[in-house]
């Protein structure tokens, strides 16, 4: 019997949101009200005001930014922060960067001796959805990825890093974790600071029952989302060993798995592709849809043992 895969398998809307962005409370150039207004004009349903939370007031805040005054029935802010602790190898300040969505407003700054594993565990215990921020910009090594592998997700695309340093990808780090059996999900984000047009370039589409912080964060933790820079995924279906993918017009539809396992369909204005999974030698697969203009969409990884 055909089976719709998340986030398309339940009768819920898809909400568009940015999970990583900054205000003047840290190193952004706009106050929260203006940030909210910019995203509302773009048609977003939610954003995360994820200001840096650290001890240095030159670029960071000392408390989680409260965006609740700007919430209404059609748009919400998710209390978030970009968390830091010492111990990162390739960083001028020696700092780790992780994004925590759904934090309590009283979440404490990391202690000077707190390591990355402890910080992630503490944020997860507080209810947050944790992603590894801008791995390519951050020169994250495979060893460091394993150290932080209890995170929920990897930023596979960071728009700000892509347009300011051409280091916006995280797919290599994500694949390392997948190869090691870590069942992480993917996010695409802006990391917006409003230093130029660094917003509206990467987002998630989240299948949630309602537009509330709890519902969005719960759906993110369950992997009920896909990520995009412009391409839409409309449905992902498995029927016996056949994988069906429908999407907005694109040029390449690709499935990738363990090692170099992959298959692809190419053409002009593709809106549909079918793959035979019978001999796909991998415990998982993930989907990428690409346009020749550079826009993409990424599914989360799907694990065969969970699908069965």
C-alpha positions in Angstrom: 0.0 0.0 0.0 1.4 3.5 -0.8 2.8 5.3 2.2 3.3 9.0 2.4 6.5 10.0 4.2 6.9 12.9 6.7 6.1 15.8 6.6 3.4 14.8 4.1 1.9 11.9 5.9 -0.5 13.8 8.2 -3.2 16.3 7.4 -1.3 19.3 8.7 -0.2 22.5 7.1 3.4 23.3 6.2 4.7 26.4 8.0 7.6 28.3 6.6 10.2 29.5 9.0 13.8 30.7 9.6 15.4 29.0 12.6 18.6 31.1 12.8 18.7 34.9 12.9 19.9 37.9 14.9 18.8 41.3 16.2 20.6 44.3 17.8 20.4 42.4 21.0 23.6 40.6 19.8 25.3 41.4 16.4 22.4 42.0 14.1 21.7 45.4 12.7 17.9 45.6 13.2 15.7 45.6 16.3 13.4 42.6 16.8 10.3 44.5 15.5 12.0 45.3 12.2 13.3 41.7 11.8 9.8 40.4 12.4 8.4 42.9 9.9 10.9 41.9 7.2 10.0 38.2 7.5 6.2 38.9 7.6 6.5 40.8 4.3 8.2 37.7 2.8 5.3 35.5 3.8 6.9 33.5 6.6 4.9 32.0 9.4 7.5 31.9 12.1 11.1 32.9 12.8 13.7 32.3 15.6 15.3 35.3 17.2 18.5 33.3 17.9 20.8 36.0 19.3 24.2 34.9 20.5 24.2 33.9 24.2 27.6 34.4 25.6 29.8 36.4 28.0 31.1 38.9 25.4 28.8 41.9 25.1 30.7 43.0 21.9 28.6 40.5 19.9 26.4 38.5 22.3 23.4 38.9 24.6 23.2 37.8 28.2 19.7 36.5 28.0 17.4 34.8 25.4 15.6 37.4 23.2 11.9 37.5 23.9 9.9 37.9 20.7 6.5 37.2 22.2 5.3 40.8 21.9 5.3 40.4 18.1 3.3 37.1 18.0 -0.2 36.9 16.6 -2.4 34.2 15.2 -0.6 34.3 11.8 3.0 34.7 12.9 5.1 33.7 15.8 8.7 34.0 17.1 10.3 30.9 18.7 12.5 31.7 21.7 15.9 30.6 20.6 19.6 31.4 20.9 23.0 30.7 19.3 24.8 29.0 22.1 28.6 29.0 22.7 31.1 27.3 24.8 34.9 26.9 24.5 36.7 24.0 22.9 36.2 24.5 19.1 39.4 24.0 17.2 39.2 26.1 14.1 37.6 29.3 15.4 39.4 32.5 16.2 37.7 32.7 19.6 37.8 28.9 20.2 34.0 28.9 20.4 31.4 26.3 19.4 28.3 27.6 17.7 25.0 25.7 18.1 21.4 26.9 17.5 18.8 26.0 20.1 15.2 26.6 19.1 12.5 26.5 21.8 14.6 27.5 24.8 13.1 28.9 28.0 13.8 32.6 28.3 15.8 32.0 31.5 18.3 29.6 30.0 21.7 30.2 31.4 24.8 31.2 29.4 27.4 28.3 29.3 29.9 28.3 32.0 33.6 29.0 31.1 34.4 25.3 31.7 31.3 23.8 30.1 32.0 21.5 27.2 30.0 21.0 24.0 28.5 17.7 25.1 27.3 19.1 28.4 25.9 22.3 26.7 23.9 20.3 24.2 22.6 18.0 26.8 21.5 20.9 29.0 19.7 22.6 26.1 18.0 19.4 25.1 16.9 18.9 28.7 15.4 22.4 28.6 13.3 21.4 25.7 15.2 22.8 22.8 15.8 21.5 19.2 19.5 21.7 18.6 21.3 22.1 15.3 25.0 22.4 14.5 25.4 25.8 13.0 27.3 26.6 9.7 29.7 23.6 9.8 31.6 24.6 6.7 32.1 28.2 7.8 33.0 26.8 11.2 35.5 24.3 9.7 34.0 21.5 11.7 36.1 18.4 11.6 34.7 14.9 11.6 36.0 14.3 15.1 34.2 17.5 16.3 31.0 16.4 14.5 31.1 13.1 16.5 31.7 15.1 19.7 28.5 17.1 19.0 26.5 14.2 17.5 23.7 14.3 20.2 22.4 17.4 18.4 19.1 16.9 16.6 20.2 18.4 13.3 22.9 19.9 11.0 22.5 23.1 9.1 23.0 21.8 5.6 22.6 25.4 4.3 23.4 28.7 5.8 22.5 31.6 3.5 24.6 34.3 5.2 27.7 32.1 5.1 27.1 31.2 1.5 27.0 34.8 0.3 29.7 36.3 2.6 32.3 33.6 2.5 31.1 30.8 0.1 31.1 28.5 3.1 27.4 27.9 3.5 27.1 24.1 3.2 26.9 21.5 6.0 26.1 18.4 3.9 29.5 16.9 4.3 29.3 17.0 8.1 25.7 15.7 7.9 26.8 12.8 5.8 29.6 11.9 8.2 27.1 11.7 11.1 24.7 9.6 8.9 27.5 7.2 7.9 28.2 6.7 11.6 24.5 5.9 12.2 23.4 9.1 13.9 19.8 9.9 12.9 20.1 13.6 12.5 17.8 15.9 10.5 18.6 18.8 8.2 17.9 22.5 8.4 18.4 25.4 5.9 18.6 28.8 7.5 19.5 32.5 6.9 21.7 33.3 9.9 20.4 36.8 9.1 22.1 39.9 10.6 20.7 42.3 8.0 24.2 43.3 6.9 23.0 43.4 3.3 20.5 41.1 1.8 21.3 38.1 4.0 17.7 37.1 4.7 15.0 35.1 2.9 17.6 32.7 1.4 17.1 29.5 3.4 14.2 28.1 5.3 12.4 25.1 6.7 8.9 23.9 5.8 7.4 22.3 9.0 4.4 20.0 9.1 2.8 21.0 12.4 -0.7 20.7 13.8 -0.8 24.4 14.7 1.3 27.6 14.6 2.6 27.5 18.2 6.2 27.1 19.5 5.4 23.8 21.1 3.9 22.4 18.0 6.7 23.6 15.7 9.5 22.4 18.0 7.8 19.0 18.5 7.5 18.6 14.7 11.1 19.6 14.2 12.3 17.0 16.7 10.2 14.4 14.9 11.8 15.3 11.6 8.5 16.5 10.1 10.0 19.2 7.9 12.1 19.7 4.8 14.6 22.4 3.9 14.7 24.7 0.9 16.4 27.7 -0.8 13.5 27.9 -3.3 12.4 24.5 -4.6 9.2 23.0 -3.2 8.7 19.3 -2.4 5.1 18.4 -2.7 5.0 14.7 -1.7 7.3 11.7 -1.0 5.7 8.3 -1.3 6.9 4.7 -1.0 4.9 2.0 -2.8 6.5 -1.4 -2.3 10.1 -0.7 -3.5 9.3 2.4 -5.5 10.0 5.9 -4.2 7.9 8.6 -5.8 8.8 12.3 -5.5 6.8 15.2 -6.7 8.1 18.8 -6.6 8.1 22.2 -8.2 9.8 22.3 -11.6 13.5 21.4 -11.3 16.4 19.9 -13.3 17.7 17.2 -11.0 16.1 14.9 -8.5 18.7 12.8 -6.5 18.6 10.2 -3.8 21.8 9.7 -1.7 22.7 7.0 0.8 25.5 5.4 2.6 29.0 5.6 1.1 28.5 6.7 -2.5 25.1 5.1 -3.0 23.0 7.4 -5.1 20.6 7.6 -8.1 19.4 10.6 -10.0 16.9 11.7 -12.6 17.7 14.7 -14.9 15.6 16.8 -17.3 13.9 20.1 -17.9 11.1 21.2 -15.7 11.0 17.9 -13.8 8.1 17.7 -11.4 8.1 14.0 -10.7 10.5 11.1 -10.4 10.4 7.4 -9.4 13.3 5.4 -8.0 13.6 1.7 -7.5 14.8 1.1 -3.9 15.0 -2.7 -4.2 18.8 -2.7 -4.7 19.6 0.6 -3.0 22.5 -0.5 -0.8 22.1 1.7 2.2 20.2 1.7 5.5 18.9 5.3 4.8 18.2 7.6 1.9 17.9 11.4 1.6 16.5 13.4 -1.3 17.9 16.5 -2.9 16.0 18.5 -5.6 18.1 21.0 -7.6 17.4 23.7 -10.2 20.0 24.9 -12.6 19.6 28.4 -11.0 21.2 26.9 -7.9 18.1 26.7 -5.7 17.6 23.4 -3.8 15.5 21.5 -1.5 16.5 18.7 0.9 14.4 16.1 2.6 15.4 14.7 6.0 17.1 11.3 5.9 14.7 8.3 6.0 15.8 5.1 7.6 14.5 1.9 6.1 14.1 0.1 9.5 11.8 2.9 10.7 9.8 2.9 7.5 9.1 -0.8 7.9 
